Amino acid sequence: MKHTHILGSFLLVTPLLLCSCAGGEKPVGLDDLVGKGWHADIEQLRAESRGTPYEDIYTQILEDEKVSDEELSEIRARHLRCVEDQGVKGFQFHDNDLVIGYLENGDADAAENIHKQCDKMLGTESLWSLYGNMATNPQNVDQNELIAICLRELKVVEPTYTGKQFIDEMEHYMNTHENSEGNVDGDPKLSLSYTVDPETGADAAHRCIVEPQKILDLSSNK
């Protein structure tokens, strides 16, 4: 069975977090970050859904410019039924990744293709990604700076650590550890400039990527 990371909270598959849009060379505080909201991203998803089998689903769900827990659960349930109806077993959704599952004949590529076809029918991954991004970054502030602030809050980096340092270090690792298949070997989170041991730092970085809203209390920010 193959694990695939989906949410914006996981850097390796989220271009949003790998853009060259990090802040300046001086650390900024949480109160200094100005969020742009999610309206433009939601409008883009609406536009991309036009003419697709899931256009009506997106129109209904995104009408209030939110994705509720119940709405996401319903899309996940439909996706699960879709892959199971085509013989895939063991398909599972987790908080920030999914298990593709397997076919009894052992054809992993076919199982993944079934998942992709169901995604084309339902738009599951894009909606799930939006849900995760909105949950971890409610105001849609600079994601790299948000992670840097979180790392500073957890005291695993220097007080001067910036979002630019974070993204530069992540990109450097990925650029220098890409294998012939285009995948990145190892964990780039271990390569950051921590003031603690890499394993402890990487655990903190994981938290800052998947749940900064809990560490920084973003729900009450601004």
Disulfide bonds with the S-S distance in Angstrom:
Cys19-Cys21 2.01
Cys82-Cys118 2.02
Cys150-Cys208 2.12
